[in-house]
């Protein structure tokens, strides 16, 4: 006899888990509606649609020993997943299949009392709070061990890539090996360390955004910013914002006063650098409009999440070049006069780490926030100029406050950093809420069901 058994989660206790035997004469509907045969609690499982999925006998079958069951997704808002793969239409169920209603929703095992066959994708014991022997004996009569339980890597398949963060682990190992090789070569070591920390920081933002964007587009945004910084374009920006406009940031704050210094930082650092880092986003927005689908969606900027992803990528390029090309060499040269070459390199390394880590609450925050408004202007084209003006000036003000706050107090500087990151976090959350591709977002799911 076949049945569905709900896997235990942190949300519910073992005694409240659902178990339903399947009948040859009855279709089993799963959802939040009271009319379903398996009813999920609305308060616990808001990601489940009212009528989410249907399990029924497959076709007309006369041989009772070879009955086949199929599951069909009922156009649910957040999808139905079989062993981690999204279900399209209907699919024949196999003993041991894991059924998930929505992303990270309630999970069920399709099981059979008359067989000892173990699932190859999940160990039922992993999700049970009862003792191992007791859990097996309740459904199969006795405990059994399988080859895939002894060698789990042979059966995880796509789950290893999707849920075990395999790629970040591989990248980490590669960077570690390369850093070991570069020990004693200060510049190469610093570059690898800065690149790794920046990549980790960006990956954190990428996961928060939850929208897939080709890696080469993101890398291209960072590279474009680097190329701008080493080109004559930077000279033009400096001439406009720091020579023509009152944005000379080299002044002594004690001599000009804090408010005057803040104004200069707003023009010479905020307005100048945020516009410079925004160039790759505007380029992607413009190029995307002239491309056919699906390239227009991959490259272009069509919503705030696109702008945030490209803006923060641009900030990574800016931070790396600014830190490795300006701040670290400068501090190494000055410290070497006092502590020697080795001491200077150590001081440079000490500066590099907090500057790169601080970019999450610094350049990534400002540029990502401005990117949100660039994407919003693409989504709300009627008010695009107003939207761009608000985003540009707000990001520039946050940038200027960070640059100037250290003059007053280190605590005020920390507060500004927290506020800047809060602005970015709020922009990401709002961008996910209004995203036209919200259903496909891997960081969140629609909580307001259509069914």
C-alpha positions in Angstrom: 0.0 0.0 0.0 1.4 3.4 -1.0 1.1 6.5 1.1 2.4 10.0 1.6 4.4 10.8 4.7 5.2 14.4 5.7 8.8 15.0 6.7 9.4 16.7 10.0 10.4 20.3 10.1 11.3 22.9 12.7 7.8 24.4 12.2 5.8 21.4 13.5 6.2 18.6 16.0 6.3 14.9 15.1 2.8 14.3 16.4 1.3 16.8 14.0 2.9 15.4 10.8 0.6 14.3 8.1 0.3 10.8 6.7 -2.2 9.8 4.0 -2.7 6.4 2.4 -3.6 6.6 -1.3 -6.8 5.0 -2.6 -7.3 3.6 -6.1 -10.7 5.3 -6.3 -9.8 8.7 -4.8 -7.7 11.6 -6.0 -5.6 13.3 -3.4 -5.4 17.1 -3.5 -2.9 19.0 -1.5 -3.3 22.6 -0.5 -4.6 25.1 2.1 -8.2 24.8 1.1 -10.5 22.8 3.4 -11.8 20.9 0.4 -8.3 19.2 -0.1 -7.7 15.7 1.2 -4.4 16.9 2.6 -4.9 20.3 4.2 -1.8 22.5 5.1 -2.0 25.1 7.8 -2.2 28.6 6.3 -0.2 30.1 9.2 2.6 27.7 8.8 2.7 27.2 5.0 1.8 30.5 3.4 3.8 29.5 0.3 1.3 26.7 -0.5 -1.6 27.5 -2.8 -5.2 26.8 -1.9 -5.2 24.0 -4.4 -1.5 23.3 -4.9 -1.1 19.7 -6.4 -3.0 16.6 -7.2 -2.0 12.9 -6.9 -4.0 10.3 -8.7 -3.8 6.9 -10.3 -2.1 7.1 -13.7 -4.3 6.0 -16.5 -6.6 2.9 -16.5 -4.8 0.0 -14.9 -6.0 -3.5 -14.3 -2.9 -5.0 -12.7 -3.1 -4.0 -9.0 0.5 -5.0 -8.4 1.8 -2.6 -11.0 -0.2 0.5 -10.2 1.4 3.8 -11.1 0.6 7.1 -9.4 1.2 10.6 -10.9 1.4 14.0 -9.4 0.2 17.1 -11.2 0.9 20.8 -10.3 -2.3 22.8 -10.3 -0.8 26.0 -11.6 0.4 26.8 -8.1 2.0 30.2 -7.3 5.2 28.8 -6.0 5.6 25.5 -7.9 5.8 21.9 -6.9 9.3 20.2 -6.7 10.1 16.5 -7.1 13.5 15.7 -5.6 14.4 19.4 -6.0 13.4 19.7 -9.6 10.5 21.9 -10.5 7.5 20.0 -11.8 6.0 21.0 -15.1 2.6 19.5 -15.6 2.4 15.9 -14.4 5.0 13.2 -13.5 4.9 9.5 -12.5 5.9 9.0 -8.9 8.6 6.5 -7.8 8.9 5.1 -4.3 11.2 7.4 -2.3 10.4 10.5 -4.3 10.4 13.7 -2.3 7.6 16.1 -3.0 8.0 19.8 -1.9 5.2 22.3 -2.2 6.8 25.6 -3.0 10.3 26.7 -2.3 11.3 25.4 1.1 7.7 24.4 1.7 6.3 21.3 3.4 7.9 18.1 2.2 6.4 14.6 1.7 7.9 11.2 0.9 6.0 8.9 -1.5 6.4 5.5 0.1 5.2 1.9 0.0 4.7 -0.5 2.8 5.3 -3.5 0.7 8.8 -2.7 -0.5 12.2 -2.2 1.1 13.3 0.2 -1.7 15.1 3.2 -0.3 15.0 6.6 -1.9 18.2 7.5 -3.8 17.9 11.3 -3.2 17.1 11.6 0.4 17.4 9.5 3.6 14.1 9.6 5.4 16.0 9.4 8.7 17.5 12.8 8.1 14.2 14.5 8.6 12.8 12.5 11.4 13.1 13.3 15.1 12.4 9.6 16.1 15.2 7.1 16.8 16.5 5.6 13.5 15.4 2.0 14.2 12.0 3.1 15.3 11.5 5.3 12.2 12.3 2.5 9.8 10.3 -0.2 11.6 7.2 2.0 11.5 7.2 1.9 7.7 9.2 -1.1 6.6 9.3 -3.5 9.5 13.0 -3.5 10.0 16.0 -1.2 9.4 18.0 -1.4 6.2 21.1 0.2 4.8 21.7 1.1 1.2 24.7 1.8 -0.9 23.7 5.4 -1.4 23.4 5.9 2.3 26.9 4.7 2.7 28.2 6.8 -0.2 25.8 9.8 -0.4 27.8 11.6 -3.0 26.8 8.9 -5.5 23.1 9.9 -5.3 22.7 13.6 -4.6 23.1 14.7 -8.2 21.7 18.2 -8.8 21.0 18.7 -5.1 24.8 18.9 -4.5 25.1 21.8 -6.9 21.9 23.6 -6.0 21.7 23.2 -2.2 25.2 22.4 -1.0 26.9 25.6 -2.4 29.4 23.5 -4.3 30.6 26.3 -6.5 31.5 28.7 -3.7 33.4 25.9 -2.0 35.3 25.2 -5.2 36.2 28.9 -5.6 37.3 29.1 -2.0 39.6 26.1 -2.4 41.1 27.6 -5.6 41.8 30.9 -3.9 43.3 29.2 -0.9 45.7 27.2 -3.0 46.7 30.3 -5.0 47.3 32.3 -1.9 49.6 29.5 -0.6 51.5 29.7 -3.8 51.8 33.5 -3.5 53.1 33.7 0.0 56.0 36.0 0.0 54.8 37.9 -3.1 52.9 40.7 -1.4 51.2 42.3 -4.4 49.9 39.1 -5.8 48.8 37.8 -2.4 47.0 41.1 -1.7 45.2 40.9 -5.0 44.0 37.4 -4.4 42.9 38.2 -0.9 41.1 41.3 -2.0 39.5 39.5 -5.0 38.3 36.7 -2.7 36.8 39.0 -0.1 35.1 41.1 -2.7 33.7 38.0 -4.5 32.3 36.7 -1.2 30.8 40.1 -0.3 29.2 40.3 -3.8 27.9 36.8 -3.6 26.1 37.7 -0.3 24.4 40.6 -2.1 23.6 38.4 -5.1 21.9 35.8 -2.9 19.9 38.5 -1.2 18.7 39.8 -4.6 17.6 36.4 -5.8 17.6 37.1 -9.5 19.8 35.2 -11.9 22.1 37.3 -14.0 24.9 35.9 -16.2 28.3 36.0 -14.4 29.9 37.5 -17.5 27.5 40.5 -17.4 28.3 41.1 -13.8 32.1 40.8 -14.4 31.7 43.1 -17.4 30.1 45.8 -15.2 33.1 45.6 -12.8 35.6 45.5 -15.6 34.0 48.5 -17.3 34.3 50.6 -14.2 38.0 49.6 -13.9 38.6 50.6 -17.5 36.9 54.0 -16.9 39.1 54.6 -13.9 42.3 54.0 -15.8 41.1 56.0 -18.9 41.0 59.7 -19.7 37.4 59.7 -18.7 38.4 59.9 -15.0 40.4 63.0 -15.8 37.2 64.6 -17.2 35.2 63.7 -14.2 37.8 65.1 -11.8 38.0 68.3 -13.9 34.3 68.8 -13.8 33.4 67.8 -10.2 36.6 68.8 -8.3 38.0 71.8 -10.3 35.0 73.5 -12.0 32.5 72.6 -9.2 33.4 73.1 -5.5 34.3 69.5 -4.9 38.0 69.6 -3.9 38.2 66.8 -1.4 41.9 67.3 -0.6 41.2 70.2 1.8 41.8 70.0 5.5 38.4 69.6 7.3 39.7 71.5 10.4 40.5 74.5 8.2 37.2 74.7 6.2 34.7 73.4 8.8 32.7 70.3 8.8 29.7 71.5 6.8 31.9 72.9 4.0 33.9 69.7 4.0 30.7 67.7 3.8 29.6 69.8 0.8 32.9 69.2 -1.0 32.6 65.4 -0.3 29.1 65.4 -1.6 30.2 67.0 -4.9 33.8 65.7 -5.3 33.2 62.1 -4.0 29.4 61.4 -3.9 28.2 63.0 -7.1 31.3 62.2 -9.1 32.0 58.6 -8.0 28.3 57.5 -8.0 27.8 58.8 -11.5 31.0 57.1 -12.6 30.0 53.8 -11.1 26.6 54.2 -12.7 27.9 54.3 -16.2 28.0 50.4 -16.7 24.3 50.3 -15.5 23.3 52.9 -18.0 25.2 51.2 -20.8 23.5 47.9 -20.0 20.1 49.6 -20.0 20.8 51.2 -23.3 22.2 48.1 -25.0 19.5 45.9 -23.8 16.8 47.9 -25.6 18.3 47.1 -28.9 18.8 43.4 -28.4 16.4 40.6 -29.3 15.0 38.2 -26.6 16.5 36.5 -24.6 19.6 38.6 -24.8 17.7 41.7 -23.9 16.6 40.2 -20.6 20.1 38.8 -19.8 22.0 42.0 -20.6 19.5 44.8 -20.1 18.2 46.6 -17.1 14.4 46.1 -16.9 13.8 46.3 -13.2 15.4 47.4 -9.9 17.0 44.0 -9.2 19.0 44.3 -12.5 20.2 47.8 -11.4 21.2 46.6 -8.0 23.2 43.6 -9.3 25.1 45.6 -11.9 25.6 48.6 -9.6 27.1 46.5 -6.8 29.3 44.7 -9.4 30.5 48.0 -10.6 31.3 49.0 -7.0 33.4 45.8 -6.6 35.6 46.9 -9.6 35.9 50.4 -8.1 36.8 49.2 -4.7 39.5 46.8 -5.9 41.2 49.4 -8.1 40.9 52.1 -5.5 42.2 49.9 -2.6 45.0 48.1 -4.5 46.0 50.9 -6.8 45.8 53.8 -4.4 45.3 53.3 -0.7 47.4 50.2 0.0 50.5 51.3 -2.1 50.4 54.7 -0.4 50.3 53.3 3.2 52.9 50.7 2.3 55.3 53.4 1.1 54.8 55.6 4.1 55.0 52.7 6.6 58.1 51.3 5.0 60.0 54.4 6.0 59.2 53.8 9.6 59.0 50.0 9.9 60.9 48.7 7.0 59.6 46.9 3.9 58.2 44.0 5.7 56.5 46.2 8.3 55.1 48.3 5.5 53.6 45.3 3.8 52.0 44.2 7.0 50.4 47.6 7.5 49.2 47.5 3.9 47.6 44.1 4.5 45.9 45.4 7.7 44.4 48.3 5.7 43.3 46.1 2.8 41.1 43.7 4.8 38.8 46.3 6.5 38.6 48.4 3.3 37.4 45.5 1.2 35.1 44.2 3.9 33.8 47.7 4.5 32.8 48.0 0.9 29.5 46.1 1.7 28.4 49.1 3.8 30.3 51.5 1.5 30.6 51.4 -2.2 28.4 48.4 -2.7 25.7 50.1 -0.6 25.7 53.4 -2.5 26.1 52.0 -6.0 23.5 49.2 -5.3 21.1 51.8 -4.0 21.6 54.1 -7.0 21.2 51.0 -9.2 17.8 50.3 -7.6 16.6 53.7 -8.9 18.1 53.2 -12.3 16.2 49.9 -12.6 13.1 51.5 -11.2 13.3 54.3 -13.8 13.3 51.5 -16.5 10.2 50.0 -14.9 8.4 53.3 -14.3 9.5 55.2 -17.4 6.9 58.0 -17.1 8.6 59.3 -13.9 12.1 58.2 -14.8 13.9 61.6 -14.4 12.4 62.2 -10.9 13.3 58.6 -9.9 16.9 59.0 -11.1 17.3 62.4 -9.3 16.1 61.0 -6.0 18.4 57.9 -6.3 21.4 59.8 -7.5 21.3 62.5 -4.7 20.4 60.0 -2.0 23.3 57.7 -2.8 25.7 60.7 -3.1 24.6 62.0 0.3 25.2 58.6 1.9 28.6 58.5 0.2 29.5 62.0 1.5 28.4 61.2 5.0 30.6 58.1 5.1 33.6 60.1 3.9 33.1 63.0 6.3 31.7 61.3 9.4 35.1 60.0 10.5 36.1 63.6 11.2 33.5 63.8 14.0 33.6 60.4 15.6 34.4 56.7 14.8 31.0 55.9 16.3 29.2 58.2 13.9 31.2 56.6 11.1 30.0 53.2 12.2 26.4 54.5 12.4 26.5 55.9 8.9 27.9 52.5 7.6 25.0 50.7 9.2 22.5 53.1 7.8 24.0 52.8 4.3 23.7 49.0 4.4 20.1 49.3 5.8 19.3 51.5 2.7 20.7 48.9 0.4 18.9 46.1 2.2 15.6 48.0 2.1 16.1 48.6 -1.6 16.7 44.9 -2.2 13.5 43.9 -0.3 11.4 46.4 -2.2 13.0 45.4 -5.5 12.0 41.8 -4.8 8.4 42.8 -4.0 7.8 44.8 -7.2 9.9 42.5 -9.5 8.0 41.4 -12.6 10.0 38.1 -12.3 9.0 37.5 -8.7 7.9 34.0 -9.2 11.3 32.9 -10.4 13.2 34.7 -7.6 15.3 32.2 -5.7 15.6 34.4 -2.5 11.9 34.7 -1.8 8.6 33.3 -3.0 5.2 34.9 -3.4 3.4 34.7 -0.1 0.1 35.9 -1.5 -1.3 32.9 -3.4 -3.3 33.1 -6.5 -5.2 30.0 -5.9 
